[in-house]
Amino acid sequence: MIGHELGGRYQVIERIGGGGMALVYRAHDILLNRNVAIKVLRNQFVHDEEFIRRFRREAQSAASLSHPNVVSIYDVGQEDDIHYIVMEYVEGKNLNEIIKERAPLQVDEAVRIASQICDALDHAHHSQIIHRDIKPHNILIGRNGRVKVTDFGIARAVTSTTITQTGSVVGSVHYFSPEHAKGVAAGEKSDLYSLGIVLYQMLTGALPFLGESPISVALKHLQEEFEEPRQLNPLIPQSVENVILRSMRKNPEERYHSAKEMLQDLETCLLPERRSEAKADFHDDDDIDKTRIIPAIKPVQRGFEGRGEEGLTRRQMEPESAPPPKRKWSKPALWAGIALAVVLILGVLVWYFTNKLSVPEVAVPNLINKNIEEARTMLDEVGLSIEEPVTAVYNPNYGENVVYEQSKSPDTMVKKGTHIALTVSTAKVLTAMPGYSGQKYADVEKALVALGIDQSRITPDERYSEEFAEGQVIGTEPAEGSEFDPETQSVTVFVSLGNESVAVPDLTGKTEAQAKKALEDLGLVLEEVQQDSSFNIDAGKVIKQWPYEEGESAQRGEKFTITLSTGFPPEAINYTFRVPVTPTSEGTKTEIRIVYSDARKDGEQQEWGIRTIAKGQYLPVDLVLAPNKDGAITVYVNGEYVEAYEVRFSDAKNGTVDEPQLPVAETPAPTPTPEPTPPDPTIEPEILPPSDDGGEAVDGEQTGFILNDKNSQASNGNGNGNGKGNKNKDKH
């Protein structure tokens, strides 16, 4: 079954239990991605149509129950000869395991468990479903302490033809109610009787009735009184003992009328005012099934009773009285009838159990060196079964899940239905890797050696970590919780170097995308983007970065804020100032160098460029001006300072900038011989590339000059270049 996929959706993982009628597996529901428990009918019952019909009907009835203390039924199905019930998977232990581990339980814990069982029974009884097999094996306790009752309806599916084979009567006889032992219909009060035994066992660690055979135990349920729980455990309050005494009355009429009534008693029995209440008193004379001592019936003498010396007895001397009425003999006759009825009932019970439990004998097969599933099949074929749970102990001489010991020797004759205890070998016991995160490497190394790992197989691996300080262990390989063999496994211990530091790059002038990538490449994070105007940085590029500047060290993961430029502030204006320049003499190549400063680059001087001219002209210089940020232009001729101009923001804004006129270049005196060759008008002055801000020539001319011939010289010009020209009202 393991690895099989039932119904196209339930992947069987492992076997987790079983009984006389069915095996239980843990499986994974592929469709709903959850673990489930699957109960599979044993092979010997798959051809019993009556059993299968009742099995399915009762399982479907149980599926109608919806209660937090009832194991939910999810699905009922059949695949070939496999009949199965899919139910809720509960992680935890059954109550029988808990009782074996630590009985007697604390009184409050036992009452809490019994209350939850009783609540589940009350819900089931309202749906006309009788459990009929309440016992610790069918009570699951989850890891959260929640009680879950399972196997609703399964006991009800047992027929007279299968009761012996399944062994369910034998397995559950210690929890039988008297009416169940008689073979009569077991109702709701039968479940309450069984619950009383479960509570008895939790508080005392013992069963109320024990015997050499199932028949003797069943007869004790009918005839004998059990040892009161307080005699076994004096710590049990009288109020709690009263609950047990009432629920375990042999006469159903003297028990609780319903599970709800018993639940109410359980919920209040530990109240201070009830703990020392009087012991419950019941009228045993009304129980006709109680074993009694019946006096023998003496023969009645008629005539003389004896003679004295006088010859006559008093009876002879007295007149003979009328015979006593027959009704005086009715009580002995009643007792005789009761005794006869009891004898007949006991005889019927002995005959019933003798016939039902009389089964043929079979030879135990040899299961040594067989896989557990193969051994299970071999036992099923001869009518035997494996005692659950199977003992699993590692044996180096046998493979995993291979049988190496069985409780009954091969060829031993045993009765059909006998449980054979098997011991199988497990895989080599592995060690779970402990968690060492946050500890020092030296301490972890010692701990690993103590686990049996040779020091030569322990390797440190240093790496940066944002979570762990330098020198602390980050983790191991194999990882925490992983199983490994200390005798062969090599272990890598990851040790932290602390958080890695990186040198912060200069983000100034980068776009947002470029800045983000530069940070991410170093393990840094761009968290926030702000905006501000700038005279120095183009719009859309980084003006400044925070909290670290270029070249500073930052830990990986640090978060940064950058400020992007929105361009010049709205109050800034652009202004083109035309600088008049002339050669040293007309036609002579002269080097002109212009340096300027404005609102950009915090007012620092910037090179506009160098031009070589042979004629007078205007050179345009583009300025950016702002309040309190005026412009200044300095002109150098052949490397020597010649002139400086100041352009105020207020004048540029109002259009009142005074622009000088082009000075008249000096004409050299003629020489007698030889006559100088006139300058070639086709020779253009050397033009150097414009500055970064550049400017276009006036009126679109690349050289940007205006010629002043002899006939068109300005009337108000002068030779020193300080003459005032017309105000340039164009704003660029």
C-alpha positions in Angstrom: 0.0 0.0 0.0 2.9 2.4 0.8 3.5 4.6 -2.3 0.1 3.6 -3.8 -2.3 6.4 -4.9 -5.9 5.7 -3.8 -8.7 7.3 -5.7 -6.3 9.3 -7.9 -5.6 11.7 -5.0 -4.5 10.0 -1.8 -0.7 9.3 -1.8 -0.1 6.6 0.9 3.0 7.5 2.9 3.3 5.1 5.9 1.4 2.8 8.1 0.5 4.2 11.5 -1.7 1.6 13.1 -4.3 -1.0 12.7 -6.6 -3.5 14.3 -8.5 -6.7 13.7 -10.7 -5.3 11.0 -8.7 -2.6 9.3 -5.2 -1.0 8.8 -4.6 2.7 9.1 -2.2 4.7 6.9 -1.0 8.2 6.8 -1.5 9.7 3.3 -1.3 13.0 1.5 -4.3 14.5 -0.2 -2.8 15.8 -3.4 -5.9 17.7 -4.4 -6.3 19.7 -1.1 -2.6 19.5 -0.1 -3.1 18.1 3.4 -2.3 15.0 5.4 -5.2 12.5 6.0 -5.6 9.1 7.7 -6.9 6.3 5.6 -8.5 3.2 7.1 -8.3 0.2 4.7 -10.4 -2.9 5.2 -8.4 -6.1 5.8 -8.3 -8.5 2.9 -10.2 -11.3 4.6 -13.4 -9.1 4.8 -13.5 -7.8 1.2 -15.8 -10.5 0.0 -18.3 -10.3 2.9 -21.0 -8.3 1.2 -23.0 -7.9 4.4 -20.0 -6.5 6.3 -19.1 -4.2 3.4 -22.6 -2.8 3.1 -22.9 -2.1 6.8 -19.3 -0.9 6.9 -20.0 1.7 4.2 -23.4 2.7 5.6 -22.1 3.3 9.1 -19.0 5.2 7.8 -21.3 7.4 5.8 -23.4 8.0 8.9 -20.3 8.9 10.8 -19.4 11.3 8.1 -22.5 13.3 9.0 -21.0 14.1 12.4 -19.4 17.5 12.7 -18.0 18.2 16.1 -14.6 19.4 17.4 -14.1 16.2 19.4 -15.0 13.8 16.6 -12.5 12.8 13.9 -14.0 14.1 10.7 -14.8 11.6 7.9 -13.7 13.1 4.5 -14.4 10.4 2.0 -15.5 6.7 1.6 -14.3 4.8 -1.5 -13.4 1.6 -3.2 -10.6 0.8 -5.6 -10.7 -2.8 -6.9 -10.8 -4.9 -3.7 -9.6 -2.1 -1.5 -12.4 -0.5 0.7 -11.3 2.6 2.5 -12.4 5.5 4.6 -10.5 8.8 4.5 -10.6 10.8 7.7 -8.9 13.6 9.6 -5.3 13.0 10.5 -4.5 13.9 14.1 -0.9 14.4 15.1 -0.5 13.1 18.7 -1.0 9.9 20.7 -4.0 7.7 21.5 -5.2 7.6 25.1 -4.0 4.0 25.6 -0.4 5.1 25.0 -0.8 8.0 27.4 -2.3 5.7 30.1 0.6 3.2 29.6 3.2 6.0 29.9 1.9 7.9 33.0 -1.2 6.5 34.6 -2.8 7.3 36.9 -3.4 10.7 35.3 -4.1 13.9 37.3 -7.7 14.1 38.3 -8.4 17.4 36.5 -6.7 16.1 33.3 -8.7 12.8 33.4 -12.0 14.7 33.9 -11.2 17.1 31.1 -10.5 14.2 28.7 -13.7 12.4 29.8 -15.7 15.6 29.4 -14.6 16.0 25.8 -15.4 12.3 25.0 -18.8 12.8 26.6 -19.5 15.9 24.5 -18.6 13.9 21.4 -21.0 11.1 22.4 -23.8 13.5 23.1 -23.4 14.9 19.6 -23.4 11.4 18.1 -26.4 10.2 20.1 -28.4 13.2 18.9 -27.7 11.9 15.4 -28.8 8.4 16.4 -25.3 7.0 16.1 -24.0 4.7 18.8 -20.3 4.2 19.0 -20.3 0.8 20.7 -16.5 0.6 21.0 -15.4 3.3 23.3 -12.0 2.5 24.6 -8.6 4.3 25.0 -7.4 3.0 21.7 -10.1 5.0 19.9 -9.5 8.2 21.7 -6.8 10.4 20.1 -5.1 13.3 21.9 -3.7 16.0 19.6 -0.6 17.9 20.4 -2.8 20.9 21.4 -4.6 18.7 24.0 -7.8 18.4 21.9 -9.5 15.1 22.3 -10.8 13.3 19.2 -13.1 10.3 19.2 -12.5 8.0 16.2 -14.0 4.8 14.7 -17.7 5.9 14.9 -19.8 3.2 13.4 -17.1 0.7 12.8 -18.1 -1.6 15.7 -21.7 -1.4 14.5 -20.6 -3.0 11.2 -19.4 -6.2 12.9 -21.7 -9.0 12.0 -22.2 -12.3 13.7 -20.2 -14.0 10.9 -17.2 -11.8 11.4 -17.1 -11.0 15.1 -14.8 -13.9 15.8 -12.4 -13.3 12.9 -11.9 -9.6 13.5 -11.0 -10.1 17.1 -12.8 -6.9 18.0 -14.8 -8.6 20.8 -11.7 -9.9 22.3 -9.9 -6.6 22.0 -12.7 -4.6 23.5 -14.2 -7.0 26.0 -12.7 -5.1 28.9 -14.9 -2.2 28.0 -18.1 -4.1 27.3 -21.3 -3.1 29.0 -23.4 -5.9 30.6 -26.0 -5.6 27.9 -23.4 -5.9 25.2 -22.0 -9.0 26.9 -25.5 -10.5 26.9 -25.7 -10.0 23.1 -28.7 -7.7 23.3 -29.0 -4.3 21.6 -26.5 -1.8 23.0 -27.9 1.7 23.2 -26.6 5.1 24.3 -26.1 4.0 27.9 -23.8 1.3 26.7 -21.4 4.0 25.5 -21.6 5.7 28.9 -20.7 2.5 30.7 -17.6 2.1 28.5 -16.7 5.8 29.1 -17.0 5.1 32.9 -14.4 2.3 32.4 -12.1 4.6 30.5 -12.3 7.2 33.3 -11.7 4.4 35.8 -8.6 3.3 33.9 -7.2 6.9 33.6 -7.5 7.5 37.3 -6.3 4.2 38.6 -4.1 2.8 35.8 -6.0 -0.5 36.1 -9.0 -2.1 34.5 -12.1 -2.9 36.6 -12.4 -6.5 35.3 -9.6 -8.9 34.4 -9.8 -12.6 33.5 -8.0 -15.4 31.9 -10.2 -15.4 28.9 -12.6 -13.0 27.2 -15.6 -15.2 28.4 -14.5 -14.8 32.0 -14.2 -11.0 31.6 -17.6 -10.8 30.0 -19.2 -12.8 32.8 -17.6 -10.5 35.4 -19.3 -7.5 33.7 -22.6 -9.4 34.3 -22.0 -10.8 37.8 -19.2 -9.2 39.8 -18.6 -5.9 41.4 -15.4 -4.0 40.7 -13.0 -2.6 43.2 -14.0 1.0 43.8 -11.5 3.5 42.3 -10.8 5.4 45.6 -9.5 2.1 47.1 -6.8 2.1 44.4 -6.2 5.9 44.3 -7.2 7.8 47.4 -6.5 11.1 45.7 -9.7 10.7 43.6 -12.4 13.0 45.0 -15.7 11.4 46.1 -17.6 13.4 43.5 -15.5 12.0 40.7 -15.8 8.5 42.0 -19.6 9.0 42.1 -19.5 9.7 38.3 -17.7 6.4 37.7 -20.0 4.4 40.0 -23.1 5.7 38.3 -21.9 5.3 34.8 -20.8 1.7 35.5 -24.1 0.5 37.0 -25.0 -3.0 35.6 -28.6 -1.9 35.3 -28.8 0.6 32.5 -31.8 2.3 34.2 -29.5 3.3 37.1 -26.9 5.0 34.8 -27.1 8.5 33.4 -30.1 9.0 31.2 -28.0 10.7 28.5 -24.5 11.8 27.6 -25.6 15.4 28.3 -26.5 14.5 31.8 -23.2 12.8 32.4 -21.3 15.8 30.8 -23.0 18.2 33.2 -21.9 16.0 36.2 -18.4 15.9 34.9 -18.3 19.7 34.4 -19.2 20.3 38.0 -17.7 17.4 39.9 -14.4 19.3 40.7 -16.2 22.3 42.2 -15.0 22.8 45.8 -18.5 22.3 47.2 -18.8 18.9 45.5 -15.4 17.3 46.1 -16.4 15.9 49.5 -20.0 15.0 48.7 -21.5 11.8 50.1 -20.9 8.5 48.3 -23.6 7.7 45.8 -26.0 5.0 47.1 -27.8 2.6 44.8 -30.5 -0.1 45.6 -28.8 -3.3 44.6 -31.9 -5.4 45.4 -33.6 -4.1 42.3 -30.9 -5.6 40.0 -32.2 -9.0 38.9 -28.9 -9.9 37.2 -26.9 -9.6 40.4 -25.4 -12.9 41.6 -27.2 -13.9 44.9 -27.1 -16.7 47.5 -30.5 -18.3 47.3 -31.5 -20.4 50.5 -32.3 -24.0 49.9 -35.9 -25.0 49.9 -36.6 -27.3 53.0 -39.1 -30.2 52.8 -42.3 -29.7 54.8 -43.2 -32.5 57.3 -46.8 -33.4 57.5 -48.0 -35.3 60.6 -46.2 -35.8 63.9 -43.1 -33.8 64.5 -42.0 -36.0 67.5 -43.3 -37.6 70.6 -42.5 -36.9 74.2 -42.9 -39.0 77.2 -46.6 -38.2 77.2 -46.9 -39.8 73.8 -48.5 -36.9 72.0 -47.1 -33.7 70.7 -48.7 -30.4 71.2 -49.7 -30.5 67.5 -51.5 -33.8 68.1 -53.3 -32.3 71.0 -54.4 -29.2 69.2 -57.0 -29.3 66.6 -55.6 -29.6 63.1 -55.5 -26.2 61.5 -56.3 -25.4 58.0 -53.5 -25.7 55.5 -51.6 -22.4 55.0 -52.5 -20.4 51.9 -50.4 -21.2 48.8 -49.4 -17.5 48.5 -46.9 -18.2 51.4 -44.9 -20.3 48.9 -44.8 -17.6 46.2 -41.5 -16.0 47.4 -39.4 -19.2 47.3 -40.9 -20.0 43.9 -39.9 -16.6 42.7 -36.3 -17.0 43.8 -36.2 -20.5 42.3 -37.4 -19.0 39.0 -34.8 -16.2 39.1 -32.0 -18.8 39.8 -33.2 -20.9 37.0 -33.2 -17.9 34.6 -29.7 -16.9 35.7 -28.5 -20.4 35.1 -30.1 -20.5 31.7 -28.6 -17.0 30.7 -25.2 -18.1 31.8 -25.5 -21.3 29.9 -26.5 -19.4 26.8 -23.6 -17.0 27.2 -21.1 -19.9 27.7 -22.5 -21.6 24.6 -22.4 -18.4 22.6 -18.9 -17.4 23.4 -17.6 -21.0 23.1 -19.0 -21.4 19.6 -18.0 -17.9 18.4 -14.5 -18.1 19.8 -13.8 -21.7 18.8 -11.6 -21.3 15.8 -9.4 -23.7 13.9 -5.6 -23.8 14.4 -3.1 -23.0 11.7 0.7 -23.2 11.4 2.8 -20.0 11.9 4.8 -19.3 8.7 8.5 -18.5 8.8 8.8 -14.8 8.5 12.5 -14.3 9.2 14.3 -12.3 6.4 10.9 -11.3 5.0 10.0 -7.7 4.3 7.3 -6.5 6.7 4.7 -6.2 3.9 5.5 -9.6 2.6 5.2 -11.0 6.2 1.8 -9.3 6.6 0.6 -10.9 3.4 1.8 -14.3 4.5 0.0 -14.0 7.8 -3.2 -12.8 6.1 -3.2 -15.8 3.9 -3.4 -18.2 6.9 -5.8 -16.1 8.9 -3.2 -14.5 11.3 -2.3 -10.9 11.8 0.6 -8.8 13.0 0.4 -7.4 16.5 0.5 -3.7 16.4 2.6 -1.7 16.8 5.5 -3.6 15.1 8.7 -3.4 17.1 11.4 -1.7 15.1 15.0 -1.9 16.3 18.1 -1.4 14.2 20.0 -4.5 13.4 23.2 -4.2 11.3 22.7 -7.8 9.9 19.3 -7.1 8.3 18.0 -4.6 5.9 15.4 -1.9 6.6 11.9 -3.2 7.3 13.1 -6.8 7.3 11.8 -9.2 10.0 14.5 -10.8 12.2 12.4 -12.0 15.1 8.9 -13.3 15.6 7.0 -14.2 18.8 5.8 -17.6 17.6 8.3 -20.0 16.1 7.7 -21.2 12.5 5.3 -24.2 12.3 3.9 -23.5 15.7 0.1 -24.3 15.7 -2.0 -21.3 16.9 -5.7 -20.4 16.5 -6.8 -18.3 13.6 -6.9 -14.6 14.4 -3.9 -14.8 16.7 -1.7 -11.8 16.6 2.0 -12.5 15.9 4.5 -9.9 17.3 7.3 -9.1 14.9 10.6 -7.2 15.3 11.9 -5.6 12.1 15.2 -3.8 11.5 15.1 -0.1 10.9 17.5 2.0 8.8 20.7 2.9 10.7 19.7 5.3 13.4 20.7 8.8 12.3 21.4 11.9 14.4 19.4 15.1 14.0 21.7 18.1 13.4 21.3 20.5 16.4 20.9 24.2 15.8 24.1 26.2 16.5 23.2 29.6 15.0 24.6 32.5 17.0 27.2 30.4 18.9 30.9 30.7 18.7 32.8 28.5 16.3 35.0 26.9 18.9 32.0 25.9 21.0 30.2 24.4 18.0 33.3 22.5 17.0 33.5 20.9 20.4 29.8 20.0 20.3 30.1 18.3 16.9 33.1 16.3 18.1 31.0 15.2 21.1 28.3 13.9 18.6 30.9 11.6 17.2 32.1 13.6 14.2 35.9 13.4 13.6 37.5 16.9 13.8 39.1 16.3 10.4 35.6 16.3 8.9 34.6 19.7 10.3 35.3 22.6 8.0 34.7 26.3 8.7 33.4 28.5 5.9 33.6 32.2 6.5 31.2 34.5 4.8 29.6 38.0 5.3 26.3 38.2 7.1 23.9 41.0 7.9 22.2 39.0 10.7 25.1 37.5 12.7 28.0 39.4 14.3 31.6 38.5 13.3 32.7 35.2 14.7 29.2 33.8 15.2 28.0 30.6 13.5 25.4 31.3 10.8 24.5 27.6 10.3 25.7 24.2 9.2 25.6 21.8 6.3 23.8 19.5 6.9 21.3 22.0 8.0 19.7 22.2 11.5 17.2 19.3 11.9 18.6 17.2 9.1 19.4 13.6 9.9 23.0 12.4 9.3 25.5 9.7 10.2 28.1 11.1 12.5 30.5 8.2 11.6 30.8 9.2 8.0 29.3 12.7 7.5 31.4 15.8 6.8 30.1 19.0 8.3 30.6 22.5 7.1 30.2 25.3 9.6 29.3 28.7 8.2 31.0 31.4 10.3 30.1 35.1 10.0 32.6 37.8 9.0 30.1 40.4 10.0 28.3 42.8 7.6 30.5 43.5 4.6 31.6 47.2 4.1 31.8 48.8 0.7 33.2 52.1 -0.6 30.3 54.5 -1.5 30.4 55.6 -5.1 29.9 59.2 -6.4 26.3 59.5 -7.6 26.5 63.1 -8.6 25.4 63.7 -12.2 23.9 60.2 -12.6 20.3 59.6 -13.5 18.0 57.9 -11.0 18.3 54.6 -12.8 22.1 54.8 -13.0 22.3 55.7 -9.3 20.0 52.9 -8.3 22.0 50.3 -10.2 25.3 51.7 -8.9 24.0 51.2 -5.3 22.5 47.8 -5.9 25.7 46.5 -7.5 27.3 47.1 -4.1 24.5 45.7 -2.0 23.2 49.1 -1.1 19.6 50.2 -1.2 18.0 53.3 -2.8 15.2 54.1 -0.4 14.1 57.7 -1.2 14.3 60.2 -4.1 13.9 63.9 -3.5 14.1 66.9 -5.9 15.6 70.3 -5.9 16.7 73.0 -8.4 20.3 73.4 -9.3 22.4 75.9 -11.3 25.2 73.3 -11.8 23.5 69.9 -12.6 21.2 69.2 -15.5 17.5 68.3 -14.8 17.0 64.7 -13.9 20.5 64.1 -12.5 21.7 63.6 -9.0 22.6 66.8 -7.1 23.5 65.2 -3.8 23.4 61.8 -1.9 22.8 61.0 1.8 23.9 59.7 4.3 27.3 58.7 2.9 29.4 60.7 0.4 31.8 59.4 -2.2 34.6 57.2 -0.8 33.0 56.7 2.6 32.4 53.1 3.9 28.9 51.7 4.3 27.6 48.3 5.4 25.7 46.3 2.8 22.0 46.9 3.1 22.4 50.6 4.0 19.6 52.8 2.7 20.3 55.9 0.6 18.5 59.1 -0.3 19.3 61.0 -3.4 18.3 64.4 -4.6 17.6 64.9 -8.4 17.9 68.3 -10.1 14.8 69.9 -11.6 17.0 72.3 -13.6 17.5 76.1 -13.0 15.3 77.7 -10.4 12.3 79.6 -11.9 13.8 83.0 -11.0 17.0 82.4 -13.1 17.3 84.0 -16.6 19.5 83.4 -19.6 21.3 86.3 -21.1 23.7 86.6 -24.1 26.3 89.3 -23.8 28.0 90.4 -27.0 31.7 91.0 -26.3 33.3 93.4 -28.9 36.8 92.4 -29.9 39.3 93.7 -32.5 42.7 92.6 -33.6 45.8 94.5 -32.6 45.8 95.9 -36.1 43.5 95.4 -39.0 44.4 92.2 -40.8 46.7 91.0 -38.1 45.8 87.6 -36.5 45.2 88.2 -32.9 44.4 85.6 -30.1 41.3 86.4 -28.1 40.6 84.5 -24.8 37.4 85.0 -22.8 36.8 83.9 -19.2 33.4 84.4 -17.5 31.5 83.6 -14.3 27.8 83.6 -13.6 25.3 81.7 -11.4 26.6 78.3 -12.4 29.3 76.4 -10.6 28.9 78.6 -7.5 30.3 81.6 -9.4 33.6 80.1 -10.3 35.4 81.3 -13.4 34.9 79.3 -16.5 36.7 79.3 -19.8 34.5 80.5 -22.6 37.2 79.7 -25.2 39.9 81.2 -27.5 39.4 82.7 -30.9 41.9 83.9 -33.4 40.6 87.0 -35.3 41.9 89.4 -37.9 38.9 91.6 -38.0 36.8 93.3 -35.4 33.7 91.5 -34.3 31.3 90.6 -31.5 31.7 87.3 -29.6 28.5 86.1 -27.9 28.8 84.8 -24.3 25.7 83.0 -22.8 25.2 83.7 -19.1 22.8 82.4 -16.5 21.9 85.1 -14.0 19.9 85.1 -10.8 19.2 87.4 -7.9 22.5 88.0 -6.1 24.3 86.0 -8.9 25.5 88.5 -11.5 27.8 87.8 -14.4 31.3 88.9 -15.2 33.4 88.6 -18.4 37.1 89.1 -18.8 38.9 89.5 -22.1 42.5 88.7 -22.8 44.3 89.7 -26.0 47.4 87.7 -26.9 47.5 86.5 -23.3 47.3 89.9 -21.7 44.4 91.3 -19.8 42.5 93.9 -21.8 39.0 94.5 -20.5 36.3 93.2 -18.0 32.6 93.6 -18.2 29.9 93.1 -15.4 26.4 92.1 -16.3 24.0 92.6 -13.4 20.9 90.4 -13.0 18.6 93.4 -12.4 19.9 95.1 -15.7 19.5 91.9 -17.7 16.0 91.4 -16.3 14.9 95.0 -17.1 16.8 95.1 -20.4 19.1 97.9 -19.4 22.5 96.2 -19.9 25.0 98.6 -21.5 26.7 96.8 -24.3 29.9 98.4 -25.6 30.5 99.3 -29.3 33.1 97.6 -31.4 36.4 99.6 -31.0 38.2 100.8 -34.1 41.3 98.9 -34.9 44.5 100.9 -35.6 45.7 100.9 -39.2 49.5 100.5 -39.5 51.5 103.3 -41.3 52.5 102.5 -44.9 56.2 101.7 -45.6 57.9 103.0 -48.7 59.3 99.8 -49.9 58.2 97.4 -50.6 54.5 98.0 -50.8 52.9 95.5 -48.4 50.6 92.9 -49.8 47.1 93.6 -48.7 45.6 90.9 -46.5 43.8 88.1 -48.3 40.1 88.7 -47.6 39.5 84.9 -48.1 41.5 84.0 -45.0 39.2 83.2 -42.1 40.2 83.8 -38.5 41.0 80.6 -36.5 37.9 79.6 -34.6 38.3 77.4 -31.5 35.4 75.2 -30.3 32.8 77.0 -28.2 32.7 76.4 -24.5 30.3 73.9 -22.9 27.6 76.5 -22.7 28.6 77.9 -26.1 26.7 80.4 -28.0 25.6 81.1 -31.6 27.0 84.0 -33.5 25.0 87.2 -33.8 22.5 87.1 -36.7 23.4 83.5 -37.3 26.9 84.1 -38.5 29.4 81.4 -37.2 32.1 84.0 -36.6 29.6 86.3 -35.0 31.4 89.6 -36.0 30.2 92.9 -37.5 32.4 94.7 -39.9 32.9 98.5 -39.4 34.4 99.9 -42.6 35.7 103.4 -42.9 32.4 104.7 -44.1 30.2 103.2 -41.4 32.2 103.8 -38.2 30.0 104.7 -35.3 30.0 108.4 -34.6 30.2 108.0 -30.9 32.9 105.3 -30.9 36.3 105.7 -29.3 39.5 103.8 -29.4 39.5 102.4 -25.9 36.5 100.1 -26.3 34.5 101.8 -23.6 32.0 103.5 -25.9 28.3 102.7 -25.3 26.4 100.9 -28.0 22.7 100.4 -28.3 21.1 98.4 -25.6 20.5 94.8 -26.6 16.9 94.1 -25.7 16.9 90.5 -27.0 16.8 88.0 -24.2 18.2 84.6 -24.9 
